[in-house]
């Protein structure tokens, strides 16, 4: 709703002039063979093109965060409080009952909760990104993919806050990260791309099928229990292990687990997870571009 809020506070005519100027013109001018080649790449990888307007995307993402926590006393602290409270509850539960845990289970549980919480929040926000900004879609000529990209950028910024909380809690558990922690940004990058891919897919499907929103909410709850957050992949068998093999967020979380505990994930794990994430990103974007022409008409129904 942050763009709707912006329209309420700013003259619509001025915003329309800004949005219609060159900063929202995502088509590159083909002046040479190299530029033509790059322009072709933009059709499939719009994030590269959006990088030209990164300051604008970043501005709207910050504005989204400010409006998200407007009226609350704790503000941005809620970004850290939500996963932390869930962690405290689950940690107390699993360490007080007879369930097999290992050394540094708290760290294992905490990073799993943070990454899954970011994925769930990011995809849910991306799902609603078009409907929440329908006022702009009705009145301004703007590239539709701007909204899921901005939503994903917001999720990435909030994820950075949560990762900061993670490192702040490490001394409490007496845990010293190994040198492999320098690989963690790679896993976080895959998570952000995964959120973007699902945001493309869910946002456009949502304009055609409203039932996707409650369905996704139920799926996120169910997926939490079949993702290696409070259980270990090597202990899993049967359907849990089968689901983990095709669970993209579970694969990313498992990469993060290995990195944090001093293990370099095998190249096969990197290639499989990256291929899974990129496949979802490409499929989501292609579907988005294929169906985006009728977005305004579908949302007005």
C-alpha positions in Angstrom: 0.0 0.0 0.0 3.0 2.3 0.1 2.5 3.6 -3.4 -1.2 4.2 -2.7 -0.1 6.2 0.3 2.3 8.2 -1.8 -0.5 9.1 -4.2 -2.5 10.3 -1.3 0.3 12.6 -0.2 1.6 13.8 -3.5 0.0 15.4 -6.6 -0.9 12.6 -9.0 0.0 14.7 -12.0 3.6 15.3 -10.7 4.0 11.6 -10.0 2.8 10.6 -13.5 5.3 13.0 -15.1 8.1 11.4 -13.1 7.0 7.8 -13.7 6.7 8.5 -17.4 10.1 10.0 -17.7 13.3 8.2 -18.6 13.9 6.6 -15.2 11.0 4.3 -15.9 11.9 3.7 -19.5 13.2 0.1 -19.4 13.9 -0.1 -23.1 17.5 0.4 -24.0 18.4 2.4 -27.1 20.0 0.1 -29.7 22.9 2.1 -31.1 25.4 -0.7 -31.8 25.5 -4.5 -32.1 26.6 -4.8 -28.5 23.7 -2.7 -27.3 21.3 -4.8 -29.4 22.7 -7.9 -27.8 22.2 -6.5 -24.3 18.7 -5.4 -25.1 17.8 -8.9 -26.0 19.1 -10.1 -22.7 16.9 -7.6 -20.9 13.8 -9.4 -22.2 14.8 -12.4 -20.2 16.6 -10.8 -17.3 14.9 -7.5 -16.4 16.7 -7.3 -13.1 19.8 -6.2 -15.1 17.9 -3.4 -16.7 16.3 -2.4 -13.4 19.8 -2.0 -12.1 19.9 1.3 -14.0 17.1 2.5 -11.8 18.4 1.0 -8.5 18.1 4.2 -6.6 14.4 4.5 -7.4 13.8 0.8 -6.5 15.7 1.3 -3.3 13.8 4.5 -2.5 10.4 2.8 -2.8 11.7 -0.2 -0.9 12.7 2.0 2.1 9.3 3.8 1.8 7.6 0.5 1.9 9.4 -0.4 5.1 8.6 2.9 6.8 4.9 2.5 6.0 4.9 -1.2 6.9 5.8 -0.3 10.5 4.0 3.1 10.7 2.0 3.5 13.9 3.9 0.8 15.8 6.0 1.6 18.9 8.9 -0.8 18.0 9.0 0.0 14.3 11.8 -1.9 12.5 12.6 -3.9 15.6 9.6 -6.1 14.7 11.7 -7.4 11.9 14.0 -9.0 14.5 11.4 -9.7 17.1 9.1 -11.9 14.9 11.7 -14.7 14.1 13.4 -14.3 17.5 10.1 -15.1 19.4 9.5 -18.1 17.2 13.0 -19.3 17.8 12.7 -18.9 21.6 9.5 -20.9 21.6 10.8 -23.7 19.4 14.2 -23.9 21.1 12.5 -24.2 24.5 10.2 -26.8 23.1 12.8 -29.1 21.4 15.4 -28.8 24.2 12.9 -29.7 26.9 11.3 -32.8 25.4 13.0 -36.0 24.4 14.0 -35.1 20.8 17.5 -35.8 19.5 19.4 -32.6 19.0 23.1 -31.9 18.4 25.7 -29.4 19.5 24.8 -25.9 18.5 21.2 -26.8 17.8 20.2 -23.3 18.7 22.3 -21.9 15.8 21.0 -24.5 13.5 17.4 -23.6 14.4 17.9 -19.9 14.4 19.3 -19.5 10.9 16.6 -21.9 9.6 13.9 -19.8 11.1 15.4 -16.5 9.8 15.7 -17.7 6.2 12.3 -19.4 6.1 10.6 -16.4 7.7 12.2 -14.2 5.1 11.0 -16.5 2.3 7.5 -16.7 3.6 7.2 -13.0 4.2 8.8 -12.1 0.9 6.7 -14.3 -1.3 3.5 -13.3 0.5 4.3 -9.7 0.0 5.2 -10.3 -3.6 1.9 -12.1 -4.2 0.0 -9.0 -3.2 2.4 -6.5 -4.8 0.2 -5.8 -7.9 -3.1 -5.5 -6.0 -1.6 -3.3 -3.4 -0.5 -0.8 -6.0 -3.6 -1.1 -8.3 -4.1 2.7 -8.2 -0.9 3.3 -10.0 -1.6 0.5 -12.5 -4.9 2.2 -13.4 -3.5 5.7 -13.8 0.2 5.5 -14.7 2.0 3.9 -17.6 4.6 1.8 -15.7 6.3 -1.5 -16.2 4.4 -4.1 -14.2 7.6 -6.0 -13.1 8.6 -2.9 -11.1 6.2 -4.0 -8.3 7.4 -7.6 -7.6 11.0 -6.4 -7.9 10.5 -3.6 -5.4 8.7 -6.0 -3.0 11.7 -8.4 -3.3 14.1 -5.6 -2.6 12.2 -4.7 0.5 12.4 -8.3 1.6 16.1 -8.3 1.0 16.6 -5.3 3.2 14.6 -6.8 6.0 16.6 -10.0 5.6 19.8 -8.0 6.2 18.4 -6.8 9.5 17.5 -10.4 10.6 21.0 -11.6 9.6 22.4 -8.8 11.8 20.3 -10.2 14.7 21.7 -13.7 13.9 25.3 -12.5 14.3 24.4 -10.5 17.4 23.1 -13.7 19.1 26.1 -15.9 18.3 28.0 -14.8 21.4 25.1 -15.9 23.6 25.5 -19.4 22.4 29.3 -19.2 22.5 29.5 -20.0 18.8 32.4 -18.8 16.7 31.7 -19.0 12.9 34.2 -20.8 10.7 35.9 -19.1 7.7 33.3 -20.7 5.5 30.9 -18.0 6.7 32.2 -15.8 3.9 30.1 -18.0 1.6 26.9 -17.1 3.3 26.1 -14.2 1.0 25.9 -16.6 -1.9 23.2 -18.6 -0.1 21.4 -15.4 0.8 21.6 -14.2 -2.9 19.9 -17.5 -4.0 17.2 -16.9 -1.4 16.5 -13.4 -2.8 16.3 -14.7 -6.4 14.0 -17.4 -5.2 11.7 -14.9 -3.6 11.8 -12.8 -6.8 10.9 -15.8 -8.9 7.9 -16.8 -6.8 6.9 -13.1 -6.6 6.6 -12.9 -10.4 4.6 -16.1 -10.5 2.3 -15.5 -7.5 1.6 -11.8 -8.3 0.4 -12.5 -11.8 -1.5 -15.7 -10.9 -3.2 -13.7 -8.1 -4.8 -11.4 -10.6 -6.4 -14.4 -12.3 -7.1 -16.6 -9.3 -7.8 -14.9 -6.0 -7.8 -18.2 -4.2 -4.0 -18.4 -4.5 -3.6 -16.1 -1.5 -5.2 -18.4 1.2 -3.8 -21.4 -0.5 -0.2 -20.0 -0.3 -0.7 -19.1 3.3 -1.7 -22.7 4.1 1.2 -24.0 2.0 3.7 -21.8 3.8 2.5 -23.2 7.2 2.8 -26.8 6.0 6.1 -26.3 4.2 7.6 -25.1 7.5 7.4 -28.6 9.0 8.9 -30.4 6.0 11.9 -28.0 5.7 15.1 -28.8 7.6 14.7 -26.1 10.2 14.4 -28.1 13.4 15.3 -31.5 12.0 18.3 -32.8 10.1 18.4 -33.9 6.5 20.6 -36.9 7.3 18.0 -38.1 9.8 15.1 -37.8 7.3 13.6 -40.6 5.3 10.5 -41.4 3.3 8.3 -38.6 2.2 10.1 -35.9 4.2 13.3 -36.6 2.3 11.5 -36.8 -1.1 9.9 -33.3 -0.4 13.3 -31.9 0.6 14.8 -32.9 -2.7 12.4 -30.7 -4.6 12.0 -28.0 -1.9 14.0 -25.0 -3.2 13.9 -23.0 0.1 14.9 -26.2 1.9 17.9 -26.6 -0.4 19.0 -23.0 0.3 18.6 -23.4 4.0 20.6 -26.6 3.9 23.4 -24.8 2.1 23.4 -22.1 4.8 23.5 -24.8 7.5 26.6 -26.4 6.0 28.3 -23.0 5.5 27.7 -21.8 9.0 29.0 -25.1 10.6 32.3 -25.0 8.7 31.5 -27.2 5.7 31.9 -26.2 2.1 28.8 -27.5 0.3 29.7 -29.9 -2.6 29.7 -28.4 -6.1 26.7 -30.7 -6.9 24.7 -29.1 -4.2 25.5 -25.6 -5.5 24.7 -26.5 -9.0 21.4 -28.3 -8.1 20.1 -25.5 -5.9 21.2 -22.7 -8.3 19.5 -24.5 -11.2 16.3 -25.0 -9.2 16.3 -21.3 -8.2 17.0 -20.0 -11.7 14.4 -22.3 -13.2 11.8 -20.9 -10.9 13.0 -17.3 -11.6 12.8 -17.8 -15.4 9.5 -19.6 -15.4 8.0 -17.0 -13.1 9.1 -14.1 -15.2 8.1 -15.7 -18.5 4.6 -16.3 -17.1 4.5 -12.8 -15.8 5.3 -11.3 -19.1 2.9 -13.5 -21.0 -0.1 -12.6 -18.8 0.7 -9.0 -17.7 -1.2 -7.4 -20.6 -4.5 -8.1 -19.0 -3.6 -7.3 -15.4 -5.6 -4.1 -15.2 -8.7 -5.7 -16.7 -8.4 -8.7 -14.4 -8.0 -6.6 -11.2 -11.1 -4.5 -12.0 -13.3 -7.6 -12.2 
